[in-house]
Amino acid sequence: MSRQHIPVKDIKIGTKGWTAKVIVEAKGMPRSSQRSPVKYQRMILRDSAGTKVQATIFDSDIDKFSDVLTLYKNYYISNAVVKTILPQHRIANNDYQWHINSKTVVEEVTGECSSISVSPYNFVPFSKFSKYINSDVYVDVIGVVIDAHPTREIPTVNSPQRIQELVLVGKQ
């Protein structure tokens, strides 16, 4: 049986008693803040209308939700903390983000035929890349790798990370 829920676009700071039905569309790995020992994990949630919202989980709550919020599964989410998000931290086209914490209620949607499906890719042409410079927004691209640099380690706050630079060409 379907639960009452409201669209993501209607959830703002001060919205009370809300429940949203969303799919986990993207889920990043837990990371450490560059300026503090705080760990965080970001994800993008999307409702059936296609509205996306960035959700962030911090510190010990990451472990609590690690097996609950699974990529491409549908959930009812209630009681997350709604906050505004600065443009430089935004990975979804939404002015708000949700902080998921120990008080947030997350229930997997089961047995419903009206589940939210995975959205198709939204490819960005290479000619529009300049719009995303210095942004954390996720983009989808199609290209051919013409050069793969060797992997290397770069220092981060907690531990070194391995990276690899790739050179791509598009059809332009």
C-alpha positions in Angstrom: 0.0 0.0 0.0 1.3 3.4 -0.9 2.1 6.0 1.8 1.3 9.6 1.7 4.3 11.6 0.5 5.0 15.0 -1.0 7.3 16.1 -3.9 10.9 17.0 -3.2 10.3 20.5 -4.6 7.8 21.2 -1.8 10.2 20.4 1.0 11.9 23.5 2.3 13.3 24.8 5.6 10.4 24.8 8.0 8.3 22.1 6.2 6.8 20.0 9.0 5.9 16.3 9.1 7.0 15.6 5.6 7.7 12.2 3.9 9.2 12.0 0.4 9.4 9.0 -1.8 12.8 8.9 -3.6 15.3 6.7 -5.4 19.0 6.8 -4.5 20.4 8.0 -7.9 24.0 8.5 -6.9 26.0 7.7 -3.8 29.5 8.9 -3.2 32.1 7.2 -1.0 32.5 8.5 2.6 35.1 11.3 2.6 36.9 13.5 5.1 36.6 17.2 5.2 39.7 19.2 4.1 39.5 21.5 7.0 38.4 19.3 9.9 38.3 15.6 10.9 34.5 15.4 10.0 33.6 12.5 7.7 30.7 12.9 5.3 29.0 11.0 2.5 26.9 12.7 -0.2 24.2 11.2 -2.4 21.6 12.4 -4.8 18.0 11.5 -4.3 15.3 11.9 -7.0 11.5 11.8 -6.8 9.1 10.5 -9.5 8.8 14.1 -11.0 12.6 14.1 -11.6 13.4 16.7 -8.9 16.8 15.9 -7.3 18.1 16.8 -3.8 21.5 16.4 -2.4 21.6 14.4 0.9 24.6 14.3 3.3 25.3 11.9 6.1 27.9 12.8 8.7 30.3 10.8 11.0 28.8 7.9 12.9 25.5 8.1 11.0 27.4 7.0 7.9 27.8 3.5 9.3 24.1 3.5 10.5 22.8 4.1 7.0 25.5 2.2 5.0 23.4 -0.9 4.4 20.1 1.0 4.3 20.5 3.6 1.5 21.4 1.4 -1.5 22.0 2.7 -5.0 18.9 2.5 -7.2 16.5 1.4 -4.5 13.3 3.4 -3.5 12.8 4.8 0.0 10.4 6.8 2.0 12.4 9.4 3.9 11.1 11.5 6.7 12.5 13.9 9.3 15.8 14.8 7.6 17.1 18.2 8.4 16.5 20.6 5.5 19.2 23.3 5.0 20.2 25.7 2.3 23.3 24.8 0.4 26.0 27.1 -1.0 26.5 26.8 -4.7 30.1 25.7 -4.4 29.0 22.6 -2.4 26.0 21.8 -4.6 26.0 18.5 -6.6 22.3 18.6 -7.5 20.3 21.5 -9.0 18.4 22.3 -5.8 18.8 25.2 -3.3 18.3 22.8 -0.4 20.0 19.8 0.9 18.9 17.2 3.4 21.1 16.2 6.4 20.3 12.6 7.2 20.9 11.8 10.9 19.9 9.3 13.6 16.5 10.9 13.8 15.8 10.5 10.1 13.3 7.7 9.3 14.3 5.7 6.2 12.0 2.9 5.0 12.6 0.9 1.8 9.6 0.9 -0.6 8.5 -2.7 -1.1 5.7 -4.3 -3.0 4.6 -1.3 -5.0 4.2 -1.1 -8.7 4.7 2.6 -8.6 8.4 2.5 -7.8 10.6 5.3 -9.2 12.8 4.1 -12.1 16.4 4.9 -12.7 16.6 8.0 -14.9 18.4 7.9 -18.2 21.8 9.6 -18.4 21.8 13.4 -19.0 24.8 13.8 -21.3 26.7 17.1 -21.3 28.6 18.0 -24.5 32.2 19.0 -24.1 31.4 22.5 -25.4 29.3 23.1 -22.2 32.0 21.9 -19.7 33.1 25.5 -18.8 29.8 25.9 -17.0 30.9 23.1 -14.5 34.5 24.3 -13.8 35.1 24.5 -10.0 31.7 22.8 -9.4 30.9 19.5 -7.7 27.9 18.9 -9.9 27.9 15.4 -11.5 27.8 15.3 -15.3 27.6 12.5 -17.8 29.8 12.4 -20.8 30.5 10.3 -23.8 34.0 10.3 -25.2 36.9 8.2 -26.3 39.9 7.9 -24.0 43.0 8.8 -26.1 45.5 8.9 -23.3 45.5 7.4 -19.8 48.2 8.8 -17.5 49.7 6.4 -14.9 47.9 6.2 -11.5 49.5 8.3 -8.7 48.9 9.1 -5.1 48.0 12.5 -3.9 48.0 13.5 -0.2 44.7 14.2 1.6 43.9 15.0 5.2 43.4 11.4 6.3 45.3 9.3 3.9 46.7 9.3 0.4 44.3 8.8 -2.5 45.0 7.1 -5.8 44.0 9.1 -8.9 44.3 8.7 -12.7 44.0 11.4 -15.2 42.4 10.5 -18.6 42.3 12.5 -21.8 39.0 12.3 -23.6 37.8 13.5 -27.0 34.2 14.0 -28.0 32.6 14.1 -31.4 32.8 17.9 -31.7 
